[in-house]
Amino acid sequence: MTAAPFRYQLRVISTWLLVLVVVEFINLVSGRSLTAFGLVPRHTDHLAGIVLAPFLHGSPWHLAANLLPLAIMQLLLFQYGRRLFWQASAMIIVLSGLTVWLLGRDAIHVGASGLVYGYFGFLLVGGVRSGQLRQMAIAVLVAVVYGGLLYGVVPRGGQISWEYHLFGLLAGAIVAIILVGKRR
């Protein structure tokens, strides 16, 4: 596993973040009309939300809370290589979204936090599975710095989609099992 060139990593991550900011700006000035494209469990007219929900947010503050962890997790995931970054990202988005659509409570689910949790799960499990010092060090770093994320998978009242957190975490772990081969 060789990391993608650093300039490529920065270009992809900054473009991803820019897309999130532009989508939030459009959503804000349109009276939150894009939120209608979020994920609503078991509603067939919201199936597109499986893929679109991670790009939508409930407020500028919701987006701001996701930007830094998303960028850091993406940078760390890129250490597994360019191809794996894109495969893992797509699989985590679809698997976590599909699981929330099937099992989540009846509400509009939006936000990149499911993807953040997915990256978190991937980096933890992938680091252990890889057997490589670099990836194991990343797993330890992620566990120490972001271990508090685990509190976000606990059901709580309010508007936080703990389902996206939980199913994102599980999706990331499953994707790591699928994509990261055990090396000695």
DRENTOR-745004 format. One record per residue (C-alpha): residue number from 1; x, y, z. Coordinates in nm, 3 decimals, padded with zeros to 5 digits. Layout:
N
{node NUM, {X, Y, Z}}
...
This chain:
184
{node 1, {00.000, 00.000, 00.000}}
{node 2, {00.152, 00.325, -00.107}}
{node 3, {-00.009, 00.655, -00.025}}
{node 4, {-00.137, 00.873, -00.305}}
{node 5, {00.078, 01.178, -00.385}}
{node 6, {00.026, 01.447, -00.120}}
{node 7, {-00.079, 01.713, -00.372}}
{node 8, {-00.345, 01.477, -00.504}}
{node 9, {-00.468, 01.411, -00.150}}
{node 10, {-00.496, 01.782, -00.076}}
{node 11, {-00.672, 01.850, -00.406}}
{node 12, {-00.932, 01.577, -00.349}}
{node 13, {-00.995, 01.667, 00.014}}
{node 14, {-01.020, 02.041, -00.052}}
{node 15, {-01.254, 01.979, -00.346}}
{node 16, {-01.471, 01.750, -00.132}}
{node 17, {-01.490, 02.012, 00.145}}
{node 18, {-01.564, 02.286, -00.109}}
{node 19, {-01.853, 02.082, -00.250}}
{node 20, {-01.994, 02.042, 00.102}}
{node 21, {-01.967, 02.417, 00.167}}
{node 22, {-02.127, 02.509, -00.168}}
{node 23, {-02.412, 02.262, -00.112}}
{node 24, {-02.468, 02.405, 00.237}}
{node 25, {-02.467, 02.761, 00.100}}
{node 26, {-02.726, 02.667, -00.165}}
{node 27, {-02.932, 02.487, 00.097}}
{node 28, {-02.913, 02.788, 00.328}}
{node 29, {-03.017, 03.049, 00.070}}
{node 30, {-03.293, 02.823, -00.066}}
{node 31, {-03.460, 02.792, 00.274}}
{node 32, {-03.313, 02.445, 00.333}}
{node 33, {-03.488, 02.305, 00.025}}
{node 34, {-03.208, 02.056, -00.045}}
{node 35, {-03.274, 01.885, 00.288}}
{node 36, {-03.570, 01.719, 00.114}}
{node 37, {-03.309, 01.502, -00.061}}
{node 38, {-03.193, 01.359, 00.271}}
{node 39, {-03.239, 00.999, 00.374}}
{node 40, {-03.578, 00.901, 00.516}}
{node 41, {-03.583, 00.535, 00.620}}
{node 42, {-03.810, 00.299, 00.429}}
{node 43, {-03.946, 00.572, 00.202}}
{node 44, {-03.879, 00.472, -00.157}}
{node 45, {-03.899, 00.833, -00.271}}
{node 46, {-03.592, 00.898, -00.054}}
{node 47, {-03.369, 00.619, -00.186}}
{node 48, {-03.139, 00.880, -00.344}}
{node 49, {-03.075, 01.000, 00.011}}
{node 50, {-02.859, 00.690, 00.062}}
{node 51, {-02.594, 00.862, -00.151}}
{node 52, {-02.693, 01.229, -00.112}}
{node 53, {-02.736, 01.255, 00.267}}
{node 54, {-02.361, 01.275, 00.347}}
{node 55, {-02.340, 01.590, 00.133}}
{node 56, {-02.631, 01.767, 00.307}}
{node 57, {-02.634, 01.921, 00.653}}
{node 58, {-02.898, 02.055, 00.888}}
{node 59, {-02.721, 02.387, 00.947}}
{node 60, {-02.390, 02.566, 00.890}}
{node 61, {-02.288, 02.461, 01.243}}
{node 62, {-02.365, 02.098, 01.163}}
{node 63, {-02.140, 02.124, 00.856}}
{node 64, {-01.866, 02.304, 01.051}}
{node 65, {-01.862, 02.025, 01.311}}
{node 66, {-01.798, 01.768, 01.037}}
{node 67, {-01.540, 01.947, 00.820}}
{node 68, {-01.221, 01.903, 01.025}}
{node 69, {-01.277, 01.541, 01.132}}
{node 70, {-01.376, 01.453, 00.774}}
{node 71, {-01.062, 01.612, 00.630}}
{node 72, {-00.835, 01.444, 00.885}}
{node 73, {-00.994, 01.101, 00.837}}
{node 74, {-00.974, 01.135, 00.459}}
{node 75, {-00.607, 01.230, 00.480}}
{node 76, {-00.540, 00.925, 00.696}}
{node 77, {-00.741, 00.698, 00.467}}
{node 78, {-00.535, 00.817, 00.170}}
{node 79, {-00.235, 00.648, 00.336}}
{node 80, {-00.389, 00.321, 00.212}}
{node 81, {-00.364, 00.445, -00.147}}
{node 82, {-00.573, 00.632, -00.400}}
{node 83, {-00.775, 00.336, -00.526}}
{node 84, {-00.860, 00.210, -00.179}}
{node 85, {-00.962, 00.562, -00.072}}
{node 86, {-01.226, 00.581, -00.345}}
{node 87, {-01.343, 00.222, -00.300}}
{node 88, {-01.375, 00.258, 00.076}}
{node 89, {-01.548, 00.597, 00.054}}
{node 90, {-01.808, 00.470, -00.194}}
{node 91, {-01.869, 00.148, -00.004}}
{node 92, {-01.904, 00.327, 00.331}}
{node 93, {-02.148, 00.583, 00.187}}
{node 94, {-02.367, 00.314, 00.029}}
{node 95, {-02.349, 00.058, 00.310}}
{node 96, {-02.411, 00.305, 00.593}}
{node 97, {-02.686, 00.482, 00.398}}
{node 98, {-02.858, 00.158, 00.303}}
{node 99, {-02.847, 00.035, 00.663}}
{node 100, {-02.991, 00.361, 00.795}}
{node 101, {-03.259, 00.344, 00.524}}
{node 102, {-03.350, -00.009, 00.633}}
{node 103, {-03.321, 00.024, 01.012}}
{node 104, {-03.315, 00.393, 01.108}}
{node 105, {-03.593, 00.579, 01.285}}
{node 106, {-03.842, 00.772, 01.076}}
{node 107, {-03.669, 01.109, 01.038}}
{node 108, {-03.465, 01.297, 00.780}}
{node 109, {-03.104, 01.187, 00.819}}
{node 110, {-02.835, 01.417, 00.675}}
{node 111, {-02.469, 01.491, 00.737}}
{node 112, {-02.118, 01.369, 00.674}}
{node 113, {-02.085, 01.229, 01.024}}
{node 114, {-02.186, 00.883, 00.905}}
{node 115, {-01.891, 00.898, 00.668}}
{node 116, {-01.664, 01.028, 00.945}}
{node 117, {-01.768, 00.735, 01.163}}
{node 118, {-01.718, 00.503, 00.867}}
{node 119, {-01.365, 00.627, 00.816}}
{node 120, {-01.306, 00.592, 01.191}}
{node 121, {-01.418, 00.227, 01.184}}
{node 122, {-01.217, 00.160, 00.869}}
{node 123, {-00.897, 00.311, 01.008}}
{node 124, {-00.924, 00.117, 01.335}}
{node 125, {-01.000, -00.222, 01.181}}
{node 126, {-00.785, -00.166, 00.872}}
{node 127, {-00.485, -00.079, 01.085}}
{node 128, {-00.517, -00.398, 01.284}}
{node 129, {-00.585, -00.615, 00.978}}
{node 130, {-00.302, -00.471, 00.771}}
{node 131, {-00.029, -00.587, 01.006}}
{node 132, {00.177, -00.293, 00.879}}
{node 133, {00.339, -00.057, 01.126}}
{node 134, {00.225, 00.261, 00.948}}
{node 135, {-00.142, 00.160, 00.937}}
{node 136, {-00.131, 00.027, 01.295}}
{node 137, {00.016, 00.360, 01.409}}
{node 138, {-00.267, 00.541, 01.230}}
{node 139, {-00.519, 00.315, 01.408}}
{node 140, {-00.367, 00.396, 01.747}}
{node 141, {-00.359, 00.769, 01.667}}
{node 142, {-00.723, 00.764, 01.555}}
{node 143, {-00.827, 00.566, 01.864}}
{node 144, {-00.652, 00.811, 02.097}}
{node 145, {-00.759, 01.135, 01.926}}
{node 146, {-01.109, 01.035, 01.813}}
{node 147, {-01.202, 00.757, 02.058}}
{node 148, {-01.466, 00.986, 02.204}}
{node 149, {-01.666, 00.937, 01.885}}
{node 150, {-01.785, 00.609, 02.032}}
{node 151, {-02.023, 00.806, 02.257}}
{node 152, {-02.200, 00.921, 01.941}}
{node 153, {-02.334, 00.573, 01.864}}
{node 154, {-02.543, 00.571, 02.180}}
{node 155, {-02.913, 00.649, 02.117}}
{node 156, {-03.004, 00.994, 02.245}}
{node 157, {-03.297, 01.222, 02.198}}
{node 158, {-03.282, 01.519, 01.974}}
{node 159, {-03.186, 01.558, 01.615}}
{node 160, {-02.856, 01.370, 01.610}}
{node 161, {-02.864, 01.067, 01.385}}
{node 162, {-02.696, 00.818, 01.614}}
{node 163, {-02.805, 00.560, 01.357}}
{node 164, {-02.576, 00.713, 01.095}}
{node 165, {-02.296, 00.715, 01.351}}
{node 166, {-02.348, 00.350, 01.448}}
{node 167, {-02.407, 00.216, 01.098}}
{node 168, {-02.124, 00.430, 00.959}}
{node 169, {-01.887, 00.282, 01.217}}
{node 170, {-02.000, -00.072, 01.138}}
{node 171, {-01.987, -00.009, 00.762}}
{node 172, {-01.629, 00.119, 00.791}}
{node 173, {-01.525, -00.187, 00.990}}
{node 174, {-01.689, -00.422, 00.738}}
{node 175, {-01.532, -00.240, 00.444}}
{node 176, {-01.190, -00.267, 00.610}}
{node 177, {-01.240, -00.641, 00.653}}
{node 178, {-01.329, -00.668, 00.284}}
{node 179, {-01.058, -00.439, 00.140}}
{node 180, {-00.759, -00.472, 00.374}}
{node 181, {-00.581, -00.804, 00.348}}
{node 182, {-00.399, -00.951, 00.645}}
{node 183, {-00.022, -00.921, 00.606}}
{node 184, {00.240, -01.070, 00.830}}
